[in-house]
Amino acid sequence: MPATKAPEDAYTAAPFVPEGADLTALRRAAAGCRGCPLHLPATQTVFGAGSTDARVMLVGEQPGDQEDRQGRPFVGPAGKLLDRALEEAGIDPAESYVTNAVKHFKFTQAEPRKRRIHKAPSLREMTACGPWLAAELALVEPELIVVLGATAGKALLGSSFRVGEVRGTVLEREIHGRPERLVPTVHPSSVLRARDDQERRAAYEGLVADLKVAARALG
């Protein structure tokens, strides 16, 4: 008999996404997702968080080290910076839905007790995770999507996406079969990676300026 492929070898989350589920049921189902190999080394699935009534959905790349440990998106340093930038721009973080294009932490680790280093997900892994994001969008039906960084942009808008070309603008595109308005910006982690205080301040101000465009688009 030919060997049966493991679910992760198929590289799609589609079989794990229950039809007609609410967010609670989706989150529960996502905990058992084996749609790609990223579930193997990760601690847990990190699903989106927020209300189905949220007017804005913020989509990042993938969970980081702290998110993987705690099981919630944007709870690490980048998430705290994002909350501060949202408030400064006039968007209430509590009224937003936050999620990632990829729901498992992808990392490299030299030795078991060494720090886990973030590694960017591949297009194949982002595509595999797409059915979860499609289900979140269908349930939340946000008025606006804020795209945080290049990886999230590629997941939503295709591999030719370049954040520097369209950041701070309102785009209208069909995403997973739905007409959406999107405002791309940088990922907050890029602000934290700035080389010095001056560069960090400028990067943060740029993020806030983009989020103010999102706030105006929400009206």
N, CA, C and O of each residue as an XYZ file, in Angstrom:
876
protein
N       0.834     -1.201      0.000
C       0.000      0.000      0.000
C       0.870      1.253      0.000
O       1.893      1.296      0.684
N       0.466      2.292     -0.775
C       1.238      3.536     -0.752
C       1.099      4.241      0.593
O       0.050      4.181      1.234
N       2.165      4.904      1.004
C       2.145      5.613      2.289
C       1.130      6.758      2.237
O       1.043      7.477      1.242
N       0.363      6.917      3.324
C      -0.614      8.002      3.410
C       0.092      9.280      3.860
O       0.889      9.276      4.797
N      -0.221     10.355      3.173
C       0.391     11.636      3.532
C      -0.148     12.134      4.866
O      -1.341     12.015      5.142
N       0.724     12.685      5.684
C       0.274     13.354      6.906
C      -0.446     14.634      6.514
O      -0.124     15.220      5.481
N      -1.435     15.095      7.328
C      -2.192     16.301      6.971
C      -1.310     17.506      6.689
O      -1.616     18.310      5.809
N      -0.195     17.637      7.448
C       0.667     18.799      7.262
C       1.371     18.791      5.904
O       1.789     19.839      5.412
N       1.501     17.605      5.301
C       2.150     17.507      3.987
C       1.285     18.089      2.874
O       1.792     18.421      1.803
N      -0.011     18.213      3.122
C      -0.919     18.769      2.125
C      -0.844     20.288      2.067
O      -1.290     20.903      1.098
N      -0.276     20.889      3.110
C      -0.104     22.339      3.197
C      -1.407     23.104      2.971
O      -1.465     24.011      2.141
N      -2.433     22.740      3.699
C      -3.659     23.545      3.733
C      -4.404     23.296      5.037
O      -4.528     22.162      5.499
N      -4.900     24.395      5.619
C      -5.685     24.295      6.846
C      -7.155     23.996      6.556
O      -7.930     23.751      7.481
N      -7.541     24.014      5.286
C      -8.960     23.917      4.915
C      -9.719     22.774      5.609
O     -10.831     23.003      6.086
N      -9.161     21.548      5.685
C      -9.921     20.464      6.323
C     -10.178     20.668      7.818
O     -11.050     20.019      8.396
N      -9.414     21.575      8.441
C      -9.539     21.788      9.892
C     -10.499     22.927     10.238
O     -10.841     23.114     11.406
N     -10.940     23.694      9.223
C     -11.804     24.859      9.449
C     -13.266     24.426      9.401
O     -13.758     24.050      8.338
N     -13.975     24.473     10.541
C     -15.367     24.020     10.560
C     -16.301     25.037      9.889
O     -16.156     26.244     10.081
N     -17.235     24.545      9.120
C     -18.204     25.431      8.458
C     -19.221     25.947      9.463
O     -19.648     25.222     10.362
N     -19.601     27.207      9.300
C     -20.664     27.783     10.122
C     -20.292     28.005     11.571
O     -21.172     28.201     12.409
N     -18.989     27.977     11.889
C     -18.559     28.125     13.288
C     -18.479     29.596     13.672
O     -18.210     30.453     12.830
N     -18.718     29.887     14.965
C     -18.474     31.235     15.474
C     -16.994     31.336     15.867
O     -16.242     30.371     15.730
N     -16.588     32.509     16.355
C     -15.171     32.702     16.667
C     -14.660     31.749     17.738
O     -13.529     31.269     17.666
N     -15.501     31.478     18.732
C     -15.093     30.564     19.811
C     -14.830     29.172     19.263
O     -13.835     28.535     19.610
N     -15.732     28.704     18.400
C     -15.573     27.371     17.800
C     -14.379     27.336     16.839
O     -13.668     26.334     16.761
N     -14.167     28.434     16.112
C     -13.004     28.507     15.216
C     -11.706     28.421     16.005
O     -10.781     27.697     15.635
N     -11.657     29.173     17.101
C     -10.448     29.184     17.932
C     -10.161     27.780     18.482
O      -9.017     27.327     18.518
N     -11.226     27.116     18.901
C     -11.088     25.756     19.437
C     -10.576     24.801     18.349
O      -9.700     23.973     18.599
N     -11.133     24.930     17.147
C     -10.724     24.060     16.042
C      -9.282     24.347     15.616
O      -8.530     23.433     15.279
N      -8.911     25.625     15.635
C      -7.559     26.006     15.211
C      -6.493     25.409     16.126
O      -5.359     25.185     15.703
N      -6.860     25.155     17.376
C      -5.906     24.567     18.328
C      -5.413     23.204     17.861
O      -4.329     22.766     18.246
N      -6.215     22.529     17.027
C      -5.818     21.212     16.534
C      -5.357     21.215     15.080
O      -5.277     20.160     14.450
N      -5.055     22.398     14.548
C      -4.684     22.483     13.132
C      -3.322     21.842     12.870
O      -2.345     22.085     13.579
N      -3.295     21.014     11.822
C      -2.042     20.412     11.357
C      -1.913     20.641      9.850
O      -1.449     19.775      9.109
N      -2.339     21.832      9.421
C      -2.373     22.141      7.994
C      -1.019     22.396      7.358
O      -0.910     22.450      6.133
N       0.015     22.555      8.175
C       1.388     22.678      7.672
C       2.331     22.263      8.803
O       1.898     22.152      9.951
N       3.601     22.034      8.503
C       4.513     21.524      9.541
C       4.829     22.494     10.686
O       5.469     22.094     11.658
N       4.404     23.746     10.596
C       4.749     24.708     11.644
C       4.153     24.355     13.004
O       4.632     24.827     14.035
N       3.108     23.525     13.010
C       2.510     23.161     14.303
C       3.433     22.261     15.125
O       3.279     22.167     16.343
N       4.388     21.600     14.473
C       5.205     20.598     15.161
C       6.109     21.192     16.249
O       6.070     20.713     17.382
N       6.925     22.220     15.951
C       7.785     22.773     17.011
C       7.109     23.840     17.869
O       7.598     24.157     18.954
N       5.991     24.398     17.398
C       5.341     25.493     18.135
C       4.699     24.979     19.423
O       4.319     23.812     19.514
N       4.583     25.854     20.409
C       3.940     25.500     21.672
C       2.441     25.307     21.477
O       1.853     24.368     22.012
N       1.825     26.208     20.702
C       0.373     26.172     20.514
C      -0.023     27.063     19.343
O       0.764     27.890     18.881
N      -1.244     26.882     18.876
C      -1.820     27.789     17.886
C      -2.125     29.110     18.570
O      -2.611     29.138     19.701
N      -1.834     30.210     17.873
C      -2.183     31.541     18.387
C      -3.222     32.136     17.439
O      -2.893     32.649     16.370
N      -4.481     32.054     17.857
C      -5.580     32.528     17.017
C      -5.802     34.013     17.261
O      -5.215     34.591     18.175
N      -6.650     34.629     16.441
C      -6.960     36.045     16.595
C      -7.702     36.331     17.888
O      -8.236     35.422     18.525
N      -7.731     37.607     18.272
C      -8.403     38.027     19.504
C      -9.160     39.322     19.249
O      -8.682     40.212     18.545
N     -10.352     39.412     19.834
C     -11.169     40.612     19.683
C     -12.619     40.248     19.433
O     -13.000     39.077     19.466
N     -13.408     41.257     19.188
C     -14.852     41.090     19.040
C     -15.257     40.919     17.582
O     -14.591     41.432     16.683
N     -16.342     40.201     17.351
C     -16.883     40.096     15.998
C     -17.470     41.428     15.545
O     -17.760     41.606     14.362
N     -17.649     42.372     16.485
C     -18.165     43.699     16.143
C     -17.051     44.702     15.852
O     -17.335     45.877     15.616
N     -15.807     44.273     15.865
C     -14.683     45.186     15.650
C     -14.785     45.851     14.280
O     -15.070     45.193     13.279
N     -14.548     47.166     14.247
C     -14.603     47.900     12.982
C     -13.315     47.736     12.178
O     -13.315     47.847     10.952
N     -12.221     47.473     12.884
C     -10.929     47.351     12.212
C     -10.268     46.034     12.589
O     -10.295     45.625     13.750
N      -9.673     45.371     11.595
C      -8.907     44.157     11.837
C      -7.449     44.444     11.516
O      -7.125     44.929     10.432
N      -6.575     44.141     12.462
C      -5.140     44.322     12.262
C      -4.519     42.952     12.003
O      -4.670     42.030     12.805
N      -3.822     42.830     10.880
C      -3.247     41.542     10.494
C      -1.730     41.647     10.471
O      -1.165     42.415      9.692
N      -1.077     40.877     11.324
C       0.377     40.824     11.361
C       0.901     39.590     10.653
O       0.175     38.916      9.922
N       2.169     39.307     10.883
C       2.830     38.198     10.188
C       2.552     36.848     10.850
O       1.938     35.966     10.250
N       3.009     36.702     12.086
C       2.903     35.437     12.810
C       3.134     35.730     14.292
O       3.634     36.802     14.633
N       2.782     34.805     15.172
C       3.067     35.014     16.599
C       4.581     35.060     16.835
O       5.355     34.455     16.093
N       4.979     35.779     17.864
C       6.373     35.778     18.286
C       6.559     34.857     19.483
O       5.668     34.079     19.822
N       7.709     34.948     20.112
C       8.051     34.070     21.227
C       7.032     34.179     22.366
O       6.530     33.165     22.851
N       6.726     35.411     22.791
C       5.783     35.592     23.901
C       4.374     35.142     23.529
O       3.670     34.548     24.345
N       3.966     35.427     22.293
C       2.633     35.017     21.841
C       2.511     33.497     21.814
O       1.478     32.940     22.187
N       3.570     32.837     21.372
C       3.577     31.372     21.330
C       3.457     30.786     22.736
O       2.804     29.760     22.927
N       4.076     31.423     23.706
C       4.026     30.923     25.086
C       2.674     31.207     25.741
O       2.160     30.383     26.498
N       2.092     32.393     25.443
C       0.857     32.805     26.114
C      -0.416     32.447     25.346
O      -1.506     32.426     25.919
N      -0.274     32.164     24.040
C      -1.442     31.755     23.262
C      -2.333     32.891     22.810
O      -3.472     32.659     22.407
N      -1.824     34.140     22.872
C      -2.599     35.302     22.418
C      -1.744     36.176     21.509
O      -0.539     36.296     21.728
N      -2.356     36.795     20.482
C      -1.562     37.617     19.554
C      -1.202     38.975     20.147
O      -1.957     39.542     20.937
N      -0.048     39.482     19.759
C       0.394     40.846     20.089
C       0.424     41.123     21.597
O      -0.039     42.170     22.050
N       0.967     40.187     22.363
C       1.128     40.405     23.811
C       2.574     40.728     24.181
O       2.869     41.050     25.332
N       3.473     40.639     23.197
C       4.879     40.938     23.448
C       5.186     42.420     23.269
O       4.265     43.233     23.195
N       6.466     42.788     23.197
C       6.868     44.195     23.072
C       6.263     44.897     21.851
O       5.854     46.055     21.941
N       6.205     44.198     20.708
C       5.637     44.803     19.497
C       4.147     45.107     19.687
O       3.647     46.121     19.201
N       3.455     44.231     20.386
C       2.029     44.440     20.648
C       1.781     45.639     21.545
O       0.842     46.406     21.333
N       2.630     45.791     22.545
C       2.497     46.943     23.451
C       2.754     48.250     22.700
O       2.061     49.245     22.913
N       3.749     48.236     21.826
C       4.035     49.423     21.020
C       2.869     49.718     20.073
O       2.500     50.876     19.876
N       2.295     48.666     19.491
C       1.156     48.845     18.590
C      -0.028     49.470     19.314
O      -0.669     50.373     18.776
N      -0.330     49.009     20.519
C      -1.437     49.579     21.294
C      -1.228     51.075     21.528
O      -2.158     51.873     21.413
N       0.016     51.436     21.860
C       0.315     52.847     22.109
C       0.137     53.671     20.835
O      -0.403     54.776     20.879
N       0.588     53.135     19.704
C       0.472     53.838     18.425
C      -0.996     53.967     18.002
O      -1.401     55.004     17.476
N      -1.791     52.918     18.229
C      -3.216     52.966     17.898
C      -3.924     54.065     18.691
O      -4.695     54.849     18.137
N      -3.650     54.108     19.987
C      -4.282     55.128     20.840
C      -3.885     56.529     20.392
O      -4.710     57.442     20.358
N      -2.611     56.684     20.051
C      -2.133     57.991     19.597
C      -2.797     58.400     18.277
O      -3.005     59.585     18.014
N      -3.121     57.407     17.461
C      -3.747     57.675     16.162
C      -5.266     57.854     16.265
O      -5.912     58.268     15.302
N      -5.830     57.541     17.434
C      -7.262     57.701     17.618
C      -8.082     56.444     17.370
O      -9.284     56.521     17.117
N      -7.432     55.285     17.441
C      -8.130     54.004     17.298
C      -8.037     53.265     18.626
O      -6.940     53.063     19.148
N      -9.169     52.865     19.171
C      -9.197     52.166     20.460
C      -8.758     50.717     20.258
O      -9.446     49.959     19.574
N      -7.613     50.313     20.846
C      -7.164     48.924     20.691
C      -8.217     47.910     21.152
O      -8.303     46.811     20.605
N      -9.016     48.282     22.156
C     -10.035     47.366     22.686
C     -11.157     47.118     21.688
O     -11.898     46.144     21.817
N     -11.289     47.994     20.692
C     -12.348     47.841     19.697
C     -11.800     47.309     18.363
O     -12.450     47.405     17.322
N     -10.607     46.756     18.426
C      -9.972     46.198     17.235
C      -9.899     44.676     17.356
O      -9.936     44.126     18.457
N      -9.797     44.009     16.208
C      -9.566     42.569     16.182
C      -8.147     42.371     15.659
O      -7.804     42.871     14.588
N      -7.329     41.648     16.406
C      -5.936     41.442     16.002
C      -5.682     39.968     15.696
O      -6.140     39.080     16.416
N      -4.954     39.732     14.628
C      -4.655     38.361     14.243
C      -3.379     38.354     13.409
O      -2.772     39.400     13.179
N      -2.982     37.177     12.964
C      -1.791     37.033     12.127
C      -2.101     36.196     10.897
O      -3.008     35.363     10.902
N      -1.330     36.433      9.846
C      -1.497     35.657      8.617
C      -1.175     34.181      8.858
O      -1.780     33.296      8.253
N      -0.218     33.932      9.746
C       0.190     32.564     10.114
C      -0.024     32.389     11.613
O       0.349     33.259     12.401
N      -0.617     31.277     12.006
C      -1.053     31.113     13.402
C      -0.071     30.356     14.297
O      -0.331     30.187     15.488
N       1.049     29.902     13.740
C       2.068     29.239     14.559
C       3.395     29.997     14.454
O       3.712     30.579     13.417
N       4.152     29.978     15.534
C       5.460     30.638     15.603
C       6.483     29.820     14.834
O       6.700     28.644     15.126
N       7.113     30.455     13.841
C       8.194     29.807     13.098
C       9.512     30.377     13.588
O       9.695     31.594     13.620
N      10.427     29.503     13.967
C      11.668     29.983     14.582
C      12.831     29.035     14.317
O      12.651     27.891     13.898
N      14.010     29.544     14.571
C      15.209     28.700     14.597
C      15.766     28.762     16.012
O      15.562     29.737     16.735
N      16.471     27.706     16.391
C      17.005     27.626     17.759
C      18.288     26.808     17.728
O      18.274     25.624     17.391
N      19.390     27.448     18.081
C      20.695     26.784     18.005
C      20.771     25.598     18.968
O      21.247     24.522     18.604
N      20.299     25.803     20.196
C      20.302     24.745     21.212
C      18.989     24.820     21.986
O      18.358     25.877     22.024
N      18.564     23.705     22.609
C      17.254     23.672     23.282
C      16.981     24.821     24.245
O      15.852     25.310     24.298
N      17.967     25.263     24.999
C      17.704     26.315     25.980
C      18.104     27.703     25.496
O      18.020     28.680     26.241
N      18.539     27.782     24.243
C      18.907     29.076     23.666
C      17.644     29.826     23.231
O      16.565     29.245     23.112
N      17.810     31.136     22.997
C      16.691     31.969     22.578
C      16.166     31.507     21.207
O      16.942     31.150     20.321
N      14.857     31.522     21.057
C      14.226     31.151     19.786
C      14.194     32.384     18.875
O      13.660     33.427     19.252
N      14.763     32.257     17.692
C      14.883     33.376     16.757
C      13.787     33.279     15.697
O      13.653     32.265     15.012
N      13.013     34.347     15.577
C      11.941     34.439     14.585
C      12.471     34.168     13.179
O      13.549     34.631     12.808
N      11.703     33.417     12.412
C      12.038     33.141     11.019
C      10.793     33.410     10.177
O       9.704     32.953     10.524
N      10.943     34.142      9.083
C       9.776     34.528      8.272
C       9.122     33.298      7.645
O       9.821     32.424      7.132
N       7.790     33.218      7.680
C       7.103     32.100      7.041
C       7.200     32.183      5.529
O       7.329     33.267      4.961
N       7.137     31.033      4.889
C       7.192     30.984      3.428
C       5.812     31.283      2.848
O       4.810     31.245      3.562
N       5.766     31.580      1.554
C       4.489     31.825      0.882
C       3.599     30.580      0.972
O       2.379     30.685      1.097
N       4.226     29.407      0.909
C       3.469     28.153      1.010
C       2.793     28.031      2.378
O       1.643     27.604      2.473
N       3.513     28.406      3.429
C       2.956     28.353      4.786
C       1.860     29.395      4.981
O       0.854     29.127      5.638
N       2.055     30.587      4.407
C       1.014     31.624      4.494
C      -0.252     31.188      3.766
O      -1.364     31.400      4.249
N      -0.069     30.577      2.601
C      -1.220     30.109      1.815
C      -1.950     28.993      2.555
O      -3.180     28.938      2.555
N      -1.183     28.106      3.186
C      -1.783     27.002      3.950
C      -2.675     27.532      5.059
O      -3.725     26.956      5.345
N      -2.264     28.627      5.686
C      -2.997     29.201      6.817
C      -4.135     30.125      6.373
O      -4.939     30.557      7.199
N      -4.205     30.429      5.074
C      -5.193     31.354      4.545
C      -6.645     31.064      4.921
O      -7.392     32.007      5.182
N      -7.082     29.788      4.959
C      -8.478     29.508      5.309
C      -8.882     30.014      6.690
O     -10.046     30.359      6.898
N      -7.940     30.066      7.646
C      -8.272     30.616      8.973
C      -8.539     32.112      8.882
O      -9.504     32.616      9.457
N      -7.675     32.818      8.153
C      -7.845     34.261      7.999
C      -9.132     34.573      7.234
O      -9.834     35.532      7.556
N      -9.436     33.764      6.226
C     -10.678     33.945      5.471
C     -11.896     33.779      6.378
O     -12.867     34.527      6.268
N     -11.838     32.799      7.267
C     -12.948     32.560      8.196
C     -13.090     33.713      9.188
O     -14.207     34.112      9.518
N     -11.966     34.250      9.666
C     -12.013     35.396     10.581
C     -12.622     36.617      9.895
O     -13.459     37.308     10.475
N     -12.200     36.877      8.666
C     -12.731     38.022      7.914
C     -14.234     37.893      7.682
O     -14.974     38.871      7.786
N     -14.678     36.678      7.367
C     -16.102     36.448      7.105
C     -16.948     36.679      8.351
O     -18.088     37.132      8.250
N     -16.401     36.371      9.524
C     -17.155     36.537     10.775
C     -17.105     37.967     11.297
O     -18.124     38.509     11.724
N     -15.932     38.574     11.265
C     -15.775     39.925     11.827
C     -16.336     40.982     10.874
O     -16.920     41.974     11.309
N     -16.153     40.761      9.576
C     -16.591     41.727      8.560
C     -16.133     43.151      8.905
O     -16.958     44.053      9.051
N     -14.828     43.344      9.033
C     -14.332     44.667      9.429
C     -14.579     45.719      8.352
O     -14.658     45.410      7.163
N     -14.698     46.949      8.792
C     -14.812     48.057      7.839
C     -13.464     48.342      7.184
O     -13.398     48.876      6.077
N     -12.389     47.977      7.888
C     -11.047     48.286      7.404
C     -10.072     47.238      7.918
O     -10.193     46.764      9.048
N      -9.110     46.884      7.083
C      -8.019     45.990      7.486
C      -6.730     46.800      7.518
O      -6.382     47.449      6.531
N      -6.022     46.769      8.638
C      -4.690     47.378      8.716
C      -3.680     46.248      8.528
O      -3.625     45.301      9.312
N      -2.891     46.376      7.478
C      -1.913     45.352      7.114
C      -0.575     45.719      7.745
O       0.016     46.748      7.415
N      -0.104     44.873      8.650
C       1.116     45.175      9.413
C       2.319     44.447      8.819
O       2.602     43.306      9.185
N       3.016     45.097      7.917
C       4.264     44.556      7.399
C       4.150     43.789      6.099
O       3.058     43.507      5.605
N       5.325     43.459      5.557
C       5.414     42.857      4.230
C       4.811     41.454      4.159
O       4.148     41.117      3.178
N       5.035     40.642      5.179
C       4.533     39.263      5.125
C       3.011     39.228      5.127
O       2.406     38.497      4.344
N       2.389     40.013      6.002
C       0.924     40.089      6.018
C       0.408     40.619      4.692
O      -0.617     40.162      4.187
N       1.126     41.591      4.127
C       0.735     42.147      2.832
C       0.784     41.110      1.725
O      -0.113     41.052      0.883
N       1.829     40.289      1.721
C       1.935     39.240      0.708
C       0.825     38.200      0.880
O       0.278     37.697     -0.102
N       0.498     37.882      2.141
C      -0.559     36.900      2.415
C      -1.922     37.386      1.913
O      -2.726     36.600      1.413
N      -2.168     38.691      2.053
C      -3.470     39.237      1.677
C      -3.522     39.735      0.240
O      -4.553     39.618     -0.423
N      -2.410     40.293     -0.247
C      -2.438     41.010     -1.523
C      -1.543     40.405     -2.604
O      -1.477     40.925     -3.718
N      -0.859     39.315     -2.282
C      -0.042     38.650     -3.292
C       1.447     38.896     -3.133
O       1.867     39.811     -2.425
N       2.236     38.074     -3.797
C       3.687     38.063     -3.588
C       4.379     39.319     -4.102
O       5.524     39.576     -3.730
N       3.714     40.115     -4.952
C       4.340     41.330     -5.477
C       4.206     42.516     -4.513
O       4.731     43.596     -4.786
N       3.504     42.320     -3.383
C       3.280     43.412     -2.427
C       4.595     43.955     -1.886
O       5.485     43.191     -1.511
N       4.712     45.294     -1.848
C       5.859     45.973     -1.250
C       5.320     47.043     -0.311
O       4.700     48.006     -0.762
N       5.545     46.889      0.965
C       4.937     47.798      1.947
C       5.383     49.239      1.738
O       4.593     50.161      1.941
N       6.630     49.449      1.336
C       7.138     50.805      1.148
C       6.436     51.566      0.033
O       6.412     52.797      0.043
N       5.862     50.843     -0.932
C       5.215     51.484     -2.078
C       3.804     51.971     -1.762
O       3.327     52.918     -2.388
N       3.128     51.339     -0.799
C       1.700     51.634     -0.582
C       1.352     51.977      0.864
O       0.179     52.188      1.174
N       2.337     52.039      1.752
C       2.020     52.300      3.165
C       1.329     53.653      3.319
O       1.652     54.617      2.626
N       0.376     53.698      4.240
C      -0.317     54.951      4.510
C      -1.321     55.354      3.453
O      -1.740     56.511      3.408
N      -1.715     54.417      2.598
C      -2.744     54.695      1.588
C      -3.915     53.741      1.800
O      -3.751     52.669      2.383
N      -5.086     54.130      1.330
C      -6.271     53.266      1.434
C      -6.415     52.502      0.123
O      -6.601     53.102     -0.936
N      -6.329     51.181      0.200
C      -6.476     50.317     -0.977
C      -7.849     49.658     -0.953
O      -8.407     49.407      0.115
N      -8.383     49.383     -2.120
C      -9.632     48.622     -2.235
C      -9.343     47.384     -3.069
O      -8.993     47.479     -4.245
N      -9.495     46.227     -2.446
C      -9.179     44.968     -3.115
C     -10.199     43.901     -2.715
O     -10.885     44.028     -1.701
N     -10.285     42.860     -3.521
C     -11.087     41.698     -3.138
C     -10.174     40.722     -2.404
O      -9.166     40.269     -2.947
N     -10.533     40.411     -1.183
C      -9.739     39.502     -0.342
C     -10.617     38.324      0.055
O     -11.662     38.501      0.681
N     -10.188     37.127     -0.309
C     -10.956     35.911      0.007
C     -12.432     36.073     -0.386
O     -13.336     35.689      0.357
N     -12.645     36.651     -1.571
C     -14.000     36.761     -2.104
C     -14.826     37.906     -1.564
O     -16.010     38.014     -1.884
N     -14.224     38.778     -0.740
C     -14.955     39.912     -0.167
C     -14.283     41.224     -0.566
O     -13.055     41.311     -0.532
N     -15.060     42.259     -0.948
C     -14.452     43.566     -1.189
C     -13.993     44.173      0.135
O     -14.784     44.280      1.073
N     -12.740     44.567      0.218
C     -12.186     45.089      1.471
C     -11.451     46.402      1.219
O     -10.950     46.655      0.124
N     -11.400     47.226      2.255
C     -10.529     48.399      2.264
C      -9.360     48.096      3.202
O      -9.546     47.564      4.296
N      -8.166     48.442      2.758
C      -6.972     48.105      3.524
C      -6.035     49.305      3.611
O      -5.911     50.077      2.661
N      -5.381     49.452      4.751
C      -4.311     50.442      4.918
C      -3.047     49.686      5.335
O      -2.973     49.194      6.460
N      -2.062     49.587      4.456
C      -0.815     48.927      4.828
C       0.090     49.859      5.625
O       0.090     51.073      5.423
N       0.857     49.270      6.531
C       1.900     49.987      7.256
C       2.979     48.981      7.639
O       2.888     47.802      7.297
N       3.994     49.450      8.348
C       5.064     48.555      8.780
C       4.598     47.726      9.983
O       3.634     48.078     10.663
N       5.292     46.640     10.222
C       5.026     45.861     11.427
C       5.673     46.584     12.614
O       6.798     47.071     12.494
N       4.982     46.661     13.756
C       5.568     47.377     14.903
C       6.927     46.831     15.346
O       7.716     47.564     15.940
N       7.209     45.571     15.069
C       8.516     45.015     15.450
C       9.651     45.708     14.709
O      10.777     45.758     15.205
N       9.359     46.249     13.509
C      10.408     46.942     12.754
C      10.819     48.236     13.459
O      11.961     48.678     13.334
N       9.886     48.841     14.200
C      10.217     50.033     14.986
C      11.201     49.656     16.092
O      12.162     50.380     16.355
N      10.953     48.528     16.726
C      11.818     48.069     17.825
C      13.213     47.695     17.338
O      14.173     47.720     18.108
N      13.320     47.350     16.063
C      14.631     46.943     15.511
C      15.469     48.132     15.047
O      16.584     47.939     14.564
N      14.964     49.344     15.181
C      15.697     50.532     14.748
C      17.065     50.608     15.440
O      17.231     50.158     16.573
N      18.021     51.179     14.739
C      19.419     51.151     15.223
C      19.673     52.069     16.418
O      20.512     51.773     17.268
N      18.945     53.184     16.478
C      19.167     54.113     17.582
C      17.864     54.845     17.901
O      16.849     54.653     17.233
N      17.913     55.686     18.933
C      16.696     56.375     19.389
C      16.094     57.265     18.315
O      14.873     57.319     18.164
N      16.940     57.964     17.569
C      16.445     58.867     16.529
C      15.711     58.100     15.432
O      14.635     58.498     14.986
N      16.314     56.998     15.011
C      15.692     56.172     13.972
C      14.406     55.541     14.503
O      13.414     55.431     13.782
N      14.432     55.132     15.756
C      13.248     54.516     16.359
C      12.107     55.519     16.463
O      10.953     55.181     16.201
N      12.427     56.748     16.844
C      11.407     57.790     16.960
C      10.769     58.076     15.595
O       9.551     58.219     15.485
N      11.603     58.156     14.568
C      11.095     58.429     13.218
C      10.221     57.271     12.720
O       9.183     57.490     12.096
N      10.655     56.038     13.003
C       9.882     54.867     12.578
C       8.534     54.814     13.298
O       7.510     54.475     12.703
N       8.552     55.153     14.578
C       7.305     55.153     15.355
C       6.344     56.226     14.843
O       5.146     55.983     14.698
N       6.880     57.405     14.573
C       6.034     58.490     14.052
C       5.439     58.123     12.694
O       4.307     58.497     12.389
N       6.198     57.393     11.882
C       5.691     56.920     10.592
C       4.555     55.937     10.763
O       3.568     55.982     10.029
N       4.693     55.039     11.740
C       3.625     54.079     12.036
C       2.362     54.803     12.488
O       1.267     54.492     12.021
N       2.509     55.768     13.393
C       1.352     56.523     13.879
C       0.684     57.284     12.737
O      -0.543     57.326     12.657
N       1.485     57.891     11.847
C       0.930     58.631     10.703
C       0.094     57.707      9.818
O      -0.979     58.096      9.356
N       0.581     56.474      9.577
C      -0.198     55.514      8.778
C      -1.487     55.123      9.472
O      -2.533     54.993      8.835
N      -1.409     54.935     10.784
C      -2.607     54.561     11.541
C      -3.614     55.699     11.593
O      -4.814     55.453     11.708
N      -3.147     56.939     11.509
C      -4.071     58.069     11.445
C      -4.842     58.062     10.124
O      -6.002     58.469     10.083
N      -4.209     57.606      9.054
C      -4.911     57.424      7.781
C      -6.033     56.400      7.951
O      -7.137     56.581      7.439
N      -5.729     55.315      8.684
C      -6.737     54.286      8.967
C      -7.879     54.865      9.794
O      -9.047     54.576      9.537
N      -7.536     55.686     10.794
C      -8.562     56.299     11.654
C      -9.489     57.199     10.833
O     -10.704     57.193     11.027
N      -8.899     57.974      9.914
C      -9.725     58.850      9.062
C     -10.606     58.030      8.126
O     -11.747     58.402      7.854
N     -10.076     56.918      7.636
C     -10.859     56.052      6.735
C     -12.061     55.438      7.458
O     -13.102     55.186      6.852
N     -11.898     55.201      8.765
C     -12.996     54.662      9.565
C     -14.048     55.736      9.827
O     -15.220     55.425     10.044
N     -13.623     57.008      9.804
C     -14.564     58.116      9.967
C     -14.989     58.348     11.413
O     -15.779     59.252     11.687
